[in-house]
């Protein structure tokens, strides 16, 4: 097959979505498929380049409206390029429209990899919703298949509800070749003041991650029993440092950490916490990364996180609930989060049991070969059906 992938950004721009597109494209080329990626220009990039066997075509962005980019060069490439199938990554309504229009003109099928709903609340976003929501419905209607990272997210999405019959699951995944065990005894000592346990957070310091909830829950633990390590940077950094200082808790802000060094933090920690509070957190790849090292995790019981952790049949609960590879708590509940962390930190045998179960879940569901193999079959089926 000749597969064309459309994404707003692509490496060297790096985020979770961009890393996924690159890893999938690379896997497909390694398995004999021809893959081209249509994306926007980044600083110091070429209009056309070959990246590890992937044909990358970049076009100038003329306008950005609430994260939606107008890149007409992508439409021109779609009209003249040779491909059998297009995979467009959402949310990206303008490029999605280019894919829809080129599909009508050329008779080529497309699939949508649906990463997250467009969440724009408030009266100020009403004009954008009036424009984008009908457009998005049109694009989803025309897609051969809609690929989501978890069944939970699809079931909870109002946008996807009319299209569940064409939804397929291909999760985010971890490439174990990039995440190898590290000897971290010396490194761990650098993070600690004494013999505390380490609670790790990894992610951008933005509101939907719920880091303020994590700091408040951390303050409820026994003093000197643990240290909170926050990896990442973002607009809330100064505010979060002020919250930690006001509460008098021991929080280490590590800043931005390279992919090369990140495994050291996973290996050093005793538990990873991801206390996100909105559906902007669609999956939580850091959960998979931590679980791949046999670390227990604690996260919010909504969006795609229950699927990652391994509890897909959630019931109403007030405190924490056990999944296969970690514990789930109600979003925004600092008391429940504190109780879940205390459970793992105070019971070493329990933490090891949860961690090993999570590692086995990753090896079963969230490896590069498992997920990319599923995607490959979805692509082939979409081409044959069209």
N, C-alpha and C positions, 0 to 999 in steps of 0.2 A: 504493500500500500504506500501511497504518498499522502502523508498526513501534514496538515497545516494547523499550527497552533497560534491563537491570537491572545495576546496579553498586553495590558497597558504598559507594564514594565518587564524587564528581563535583565539578568546579570550583565554588567556589574552592579546594577541596582538590586539590593538583596532584602527580601522579606520572606515570610513563610510561603506565600503564593508563588513568588518568583522562584524560590528554591524547588518547589514542587514541579513547576513547569519544566525547569531545567533538568531535574532528575528523571522525570517521565520521558522527556525528549531524548535524553542520553540513553536510557534503557532501551527505547524503541530502536534507535540507530544501532545499538549493540546487537539487536536481534534482527537486523537486516532490513528495517523499514527506512524509507527516506522521510526525514522530518524537516520542515521549515517553520520558523517562528516569525510572526509579524508583530512588531512592537514599536515603541516610541524611541526617539533618540535620547541617549544619556550623555553626560559630559564626557568628552574624549572618546567617543565611540564612532565607528564607521557605519556608513549606510548599509553596507553588506559585508558580512564576515562569516567565516566558518569556525564554529566553536565546538570542538570535540565531535566533529561529524555532523553538527546541526547547522543548517543554513539559516542565518539570522538576517532579517531585513528590517531596518529601522527607518521610521518616518518622523518628520517634524510635527510636534504638537503645537497647534495654533491657538488653542483656547481650552481652559479648564473651568468647568462649571460644577461646583460641589463634588470634586474628585472625578467627574466624568470628563474624559479628554477627547478633544476633537482632533483626530489624526487622519486626514483624508487620504494620505499616502497608503494607509493600510487598505482602504477600499480599492485603490488602483491596483495594488498587488493582488488582491482577491480576484479582480477581474481578469488578470493576465497570467497568474501563476498556474502551474500544473499540479493539481492535487486531487485526491479521491474523497477526502473528508476534511472538514474544519472542526476544531475544538476551540470554542471561545470561552474564556474564563470570566465569570461573573462575580461581583457586580461590575458591569462595564456596558451600560446601555447604548452608548454611541457606537462603539466598535461592534457591539452585538447587532445593531441595526445594519451596519455595513455587511456583516456576515449574512444576515437575513436577506438583504437586497441582492447580494451577489449569488446567493443560493437560488433565488427566483430567476435571475437572469441566466445563470449557467447550468441550472439543474443539478447542483451538487448538494449532498447532504451535510448537515452540521449537527454537532452535539454541543451541549452547554455543560461546562463544569461549574456547578453552582456552589460557591464558597460560603456565601452569607447573604441574608436579606439586606436590602437597602434600608437602613434605619435612620430616618430623618423626621423627628417629631417636632411639633410646634408650628405656629401659624406662619412663621417666616419661611418655612420649607413647603408650604402649601402649593405655590406655583410650580415648584419642581416636581412634587408628587403628581400633580395634575398632568404634567407632561410625561414623566418617566413611567408611571404605573401602567397606562395603556400600552406604551411602547414595549415594556417588559413582558406584558401578557402576550403581545403579538409574537415576540421573539421566542418565548417558551412554547407557544402553540406550534411554531414551525420546526422546533428541534426534533430530531429523530429520537434522541435520548437525553435525559437530564441526569448528570452525574453529581452525587452528593457525597460528603465525607462521612456521614453517619445517617442511619435510618431515623434516629431521634429528631435530628434537625429538620429533616423533610416533613415528618409528621407534625411538628410544631409550627411549621411555616405557613402562614396564611397565603403567601404568594404561591407556594408550591401545591397547595391543597387540591386545585383542579387538575393537577398534572401527575398525581402519584402513580398512575398506571405506566408512565414512561420513565420513572425514577429508577436509577441503578446506583449501587453503593460502591465507591472505590475510595477508601479512606486515605487520610494523610499517613505518611509512613516514615520510618527511620532507616537510614542507610548505615548499617553497623560497621561498614568499612571506615566511616567518618567518626564513629563513636566507639572507641576502643577503651578498655579498662586502663586506668592509670594508677601508678603507685603514688598515693597521696598523703602518706603519713606526715611528711614534712610540710606539705601544703596545708593540710588540715590544721596544724599547729599555728600557722600564720593567721588563720581566720578566728582562732579561739583565744579567749583570755585564760581559760582554765580547762575544765573537763566537761564543758557544756555540750549538749547535742546541737546539731545544726539544722535549722529550718531554712529551706532554700526557696526563693522566688526567682523565676527567670521570665523576662518580658519587658515590653515597653512600659514606661511609667506614665500611663494615661488613665483617665477616669474609669473606663469600663473594666479594667483589670482588678478593681477592688482592693488595691494595696493598702488603702487607709483602713479597711476592714481587717486586713491581716495584721497590721500594726496594733490595732485595738485588741484583737484576739490574743496576740503575743503578750501584751501587757497583763493579761489575766493568768498567764502561766507563773509557776513558782520562780521567784527571782533567782538568777544565776543557774537555772536548769537548762537553758537553751540560748542560742544566739540566732538572730534572724539575719540572713545574708540575702541581699537584694541585688540581682544581676540585671543590668539594663539601664537605659537612660530615657529621658523624655521630659515633657513640659511640667510634670508634677514633682520633679526631683526636689526642688527647694522646699516646696510645701510639705512633702513627706518627711524630709529631714527635720522640719520644724515640729511636725506632729510627734515624731520619735523623741525629739529633745524635750518637748513639753511633757511627755508621758514618762520620761526618764528610763527608757528601755534601750537595750544594747542592740543596735541595728548597724550592720556593716553594709554600706553602699559601695558595691564593687565597680559600678559604672559599666560601660560597654565592654564585653568580653568577646574575643575572637572565637570562631568555630574550633580552632585548634586547642584553645585553652578551656572551652566550656566543659568538656568531659571531666576535667579535674573537679569542677564544682559539683557535678552530679555524683561523682564517686565519693566526694568528701561529705556530702549531706546525709542526714538521717531520715529526712522526709522532704518532699517537695510540695508546696502549697500553691494552688492556682484558684484564688477566690473571686473569679470574675462575676460581674453583676448585671451584664446585659448580653443580648444575643449577638453583639458584635464579636464575642468569643464564640466561634462556631464549632470548634473542635478541641483545641488545646494541645498542639503538637508537643509542647514541653512535657506534658504528662507521659506521652509515649517515650520520649527521650529518657526521662527519669526512670520509667518502668523498665526500659531496656537494660538498665544497669542493676535491676533488682531492687530499686528503691520504692517504698510505699509512697502513695500520693494522697493528698486531700484536695478536693475541688468542689465546685458548686453543682448542685443537682438540677441542672437544666441544660438546654441547648444540646450539643453533641457530647458533653463530658461524661454523662452516665454510660454511653456506648463505649467510650475509650476505657473507662475504669472497669466496666463489665457488670453494670446493673441496668438492664434495659426495661425493667418493669417496676418503676418507682411508685411507691405509695406515699400518701401524706405522712410526714413525720416532723417532729419538732426538734430533734437533736441531729445526730449523725447516723448514717446508714452505711453498711458495709457492701462494697462491690468486690469483684474478683481481685483487682489489683490496687485497691485504695478505698478511701472513705469519702462519702458524699454528704454535703451539708446544704441547708437552705441558703440561697444566695443572699448575701448581705447580713447574715446572722453571725456576729462576731463571737457570741457565746457558744453556739454550736461548733463553730470553727475551732475555738479554743479547746473544747472538750474532745474533738476528734484528734487534734494535735497531741493533746495530753495522753490519749489512749495509745497512740503509736510511740511516743517518746518514753512512756513509763513501762512499756512491756516489750522488751527486746525480742522475745520469741515470737510474739504476735507480729511485730514489724517485719521480721525475717519471713514469716509465713506469707504475709500479704505481698511483700516484695517479690518473692519467688513466683507466686501466682501471677502477678502482673508481668513479670518477665516472660513467662510461658505464653501469656495472652498476646504480648507483642510478637513473639516468634510465630504465633499461629495466624495473626490477623494483620499486623502492621509492618511487615518487612517490605523492602523495595520490590523483591521478586513477586511476592504474593499480590501486592496492590497493582503493580504495573502489568502483571499477567492478566488480571481481571480487566483492566482498562483495554488492553490489547484485544481481548475477546469482545468487549463492548463495541470498540471501533469496527472490528471485522463484521459484526452482526449488523451495525448501522449501515455500512456500505452495501452489504448483501441485500438488505431489506429495501433499500431506496429504489 
